[in-house]
């Protein structure tokens, strides 16, 4: 069974489907994605991806089943597909707040269950995906690691950190984009047109991130390289800190984490 079933065709499920076809991990016809309002998936169907409203039928022929529904839908969907799942399959849940143990308890068979927390940058092969496994099966773990490596970078973490990964890695996309948006707004205020400001801001943030990823350096080390005594950069940084930049980001992330556990 080399088919891939994506249960839940929302933004995340669609990003996975688009990413898999973009990086040519598999043939579009090997992917099936489900959603109640299947017309919302017409753009994927045009690319050769199968779409359906039938979750049970979708999982039966799949080797990998990706659960991408909303947390409040998870238990209902798992009960629905329970008898259609076999022990030969791999279930990968991208649902926050639902443990591997809870998933296993809702299924009749005993497939290999993992959790994954990717982000929507999968659509362009640039996701940061955190993985957690409930058991020792290196073959299946490696298979899923390779799957998500095709869509970006992966790291294995303890399952107890999956909620934290949701905030830092998945919600983090929105946090980073809000920072870029603020840069664009400021760029317009100081003279650039919107398109030019957006290009400069986005590429600058991308370059800054790549400095850390490729050099393995600490952010402050790279900051020191562009700050000079009484210079423009330190003036801007200090104004941002006076108005609570770092504390606002930290507070936002920690409050979002509390929300998951409330």
C-alpha positions in Angstrom: 0.0 0.0 0.0 1.9 3.0 -1.2 -1.1 5.4 -1.3 -1.2 8.5 0.9 -4.5 9.5 2.5 -4.9 13.0 3.9 -8.0 13.1 6.2 -8.9 16.8 6.4 -8.6 19.1 3.5 -8.1 22.3 5.3 -5.1 24.6 5.0 -2.7 22.1 6.5 -4.0 19.1 4.5 -3.9 21.1 1.3 -0.4 22.3 2.0 0.8 18.7 2.4 -0.8 17.7 -0.8 0.6 20.6 -2.7 4.0 20.1 -1.2 4.2 16.4 -2.1 3.3 17.2 -5.7 5.7 20.1 -5.9 8.7 18.1 -4.7 7.6 15.1 -6.7 7.7 12.8 -3.7 5.0 10.7 -5.3 2.6 10.8 -8.2 -0.5 13.1 -7.7 -2.7 10.0 -8.3 -1.2 8.3 -5.2 -2.7 11.0 -3.0 -6.3 11.2 -1.8 -7.5 14.1 0.3 -10.9 14.3 2.0 -13.2 17.2 2.9 -16.9 17.6 3.4 -17.1 20.4 0.9 -15.0 18.7 -1.7 -15.5 21.6 -4.2 -12.9 23.5 -2.1 -10.3 21.0 -3.4 -11.0 21.5 -7.1 -7.5 23.1 -7.6 -5.9 19.9 -6.3 -8.1 17.7 -8.4 -6.9 19.6 -11.4 -3.3 18.6 -10.5 -4.3 14.9 -10.5 -4.9 14.5 -6.8 -7.9 12.4 -5.8 -10.5 14.1 -3.6 -13.3 12.5 -1.7 -15.9 13.1 1.1 -15.6 9.4 2.2 -13.0 9.1 4.9 -13.5 5.3 5.3 -12.8 4.6 1.6 -9.9 7.0 1.5 -7.9 5.2 4.3 -8.5 1.6 3.1 -5.9 1.6 0.3 -3.4 3.9 2.0 -0.1 2.9 3.5 0.2 6.3 5.2 -2.8 8.0 6.7 -2.3 11.7 7.7 -4.9 13.0 10.2 -5.2 16.8 9.6 -8.6 17.6 11.1 -9.3 20.2 13.8 -8.8 19.0 17.4 -12.5 18.9 18.2 -13.1 16.7 15.2 -10.4 14.2 15.9 -12.2 11.7 18.1 -15.3 11.5 15.8 -13.2 11.0 12.7 -11.0 8.3 14.4 -14.1 6.4 15.5 -15.4 6.7 11.9 -12.4 5.2 10.3 -11.5 2.8 13.1 -12.7 -0.4 11.4 -11.1 0.7 8.0 -7.6 0.8 9.5 -5.3 -2.1 9.6 -2.1 -2.9 11.6 0.0 -2.6 8.4 -0.7 1.1 8.1 1.1 4.2 9.6 -1.1 6.8 11.1 0.4 10.3 11.4 -1.6 12.8 13.4 -1.0 16.5 12.9 -3.8 17.3 15.4 -2.7 19.3 18.4 -3.7 18.2 21.9 -4.5 14.6 21.0 -2.0 12.0 22.3 -0.7 8.9 20.6 -2.3 6.8 23.4 -5.7 8.5 22.8 -5.5 7.8 19.1 -4.5 4.1 19.6 -7.4 3.7 22.1 -9.9 4.9 19.4 -8.8 2.4 16.7 -9.8 -1.2 16.5 -6.5 -2.4 14.9 -3.0 -1.5 16.1 -1.3 0.5 13.3 1.9 2.3 14.0 1.0 5.8 15.3 3.1 8.9 15.2 2.5 12.6 15.7 3.8 15.3 13.5 3.6 19.1 13.8 4.5 20.7 10.5 3.6 24.1 9.2 2.0 25.5 6.0 5.4 26.1 4.4 5.2 22.5 3.4 3.4 23.8 0.3 6.8 25.0 -0.9 9.0 22.4 0.7 10.1 24.6 3.5 8.3 23.2 6.6 9.8 22.7 10.0 8.2 19.5 11.2 8.5 18.1 14.7 7.9 14.3 15.0 7.1 12.1 18.0 6.8 8.3 18.1 5.0 6.2 20.7 7.0 3.0 20.0 10.2 1.6 18.7 9.9 0.9 15.0 12.8 2.4 13.2 11.6 1.3 9.8 8.3 3.2 10.1 10.0 6.2 11.8 12.5 6.5 9.1 9.8 6.3 6.5 7.9 9.2 8.0 11.1 11.1 8.6 11.9 10.8 4.9 8.4 11.8 4.0 8.6 15.1 5.9 12.2 15.7 5.0 10.9 16.0 1.4 8.8 18.9 2.7 11.4 20.7 4.6 13.4 19.9 7.8 12.4 17.5 10.6 13.4 16.8 14.2 12.3 14.1 16.6 11.1 15.4 20.0 9.5 13.9 23.1 5.7 13.7 22.7 5.3 15.9 25.8 6.8 18.8 23.8 4.3 18.5 20.9 2.1 21.3 22.2 5.1 23.5 22.5 6.1 22.6 19.0 2.7 23.6 17.8 3.2 27.1 19.2 6.8 27.6 18.2 6.8 25.9 14.8 3.2 26.0 13.5 1.8 29.2 15.1 5.4 30.6 14.6 4.7 31.0 10.9 2.0 33.6 11.7 4.2 35.3 14.3 7.1 35.6 11.8 4.8 36.9 9.1 3.3 39.5 11.4 6.9 40.8 12.0 7.5 41.0 8.3 4.2 42.8 7.8 5.3 45.4 10.3 8.6 45.8 8.4 6.6 46.3 5.2 4.4 49.0 6.8 7.5 50.8 8.1 9.2 50.5 4.7 6.2 52.2 3.1 6.4 55.0 5.7 10.0 55.7 4.9 9.5 55.9 1.2 9.2 52.5 -0.5 6.2 51.3 -2.5 4.5 48.3 -1.0 5.8 45.7 -3.4 9.4 46.8 -3.0 9.1 47.0 0.8 7.7 43.5 0.9 10.5 42.1 -1.2 13.2 43.8 0.9 11.6 42.7 4.2 10.9 39.1 3.2 14.3 38.5 1.7 16.1 40.1 4.6 14.3 37.9 7.1 15.0 34.8 5.0 18.7 35.7 4.8 18.8 36.3 8.6 17.3 32.8 9.2 19.7 31.2 6.8 22.6 32.7 8.6 21.6 30.9 11.8 20.8 27.6 10.0 23.9 27.5 7.9 26.4 29.0 10.3 25.0 27.4 13.5 25.4 30.8 15.3 23.5 32.4 18.0 21.2 35.4 17.0 23.2 37.8 19.1 26.4 36.8 17.4 25.0 37.8 14.0 23.4 41.0 15.5 26.8 42.1 16.7 28.2 41.9 13.2 25.8 44.7 12.0 25.7 46.9 15.1 28.3 49.7 15.5 28.8 52.1 18.4 26.3 55.0 18.1 25.1 53.5 14.9 21.7 53.3 13.1 21.2 49.6 13.9 21.6 49.8 17.6 19.4 52.9 17.7 16.6 51.0 16.0 17.1 47.9 18.2 17.0 49.8 21.4 13.8 51.6 20.4 12.2 48.3 19.6 13.3 46.9 23.0 12.1 50.0 24.8 8.7 49.3 23.4 8.7 45.7 24.4 9.6 43.8 21.2 11.3 40.7 22.9 8.9 40.7 25.9 5.9 40.9 23.6 7.1 37.9 21.5 7.9 35.8 24.6 4.5 36.7 26.1 2.7 35.9 22.9 4.3 32.5 22.6 3.8 31.5 26.3 0.2 32.7 26.3 -0.5 30.7 23.1 1.0 27.6 24.8 -1.3 28.1 27.9 -4.2 28.3 25.5 -3.6 24.8 24.2 -3.6 23.4 27.7 -6.6 25.4 28.9 
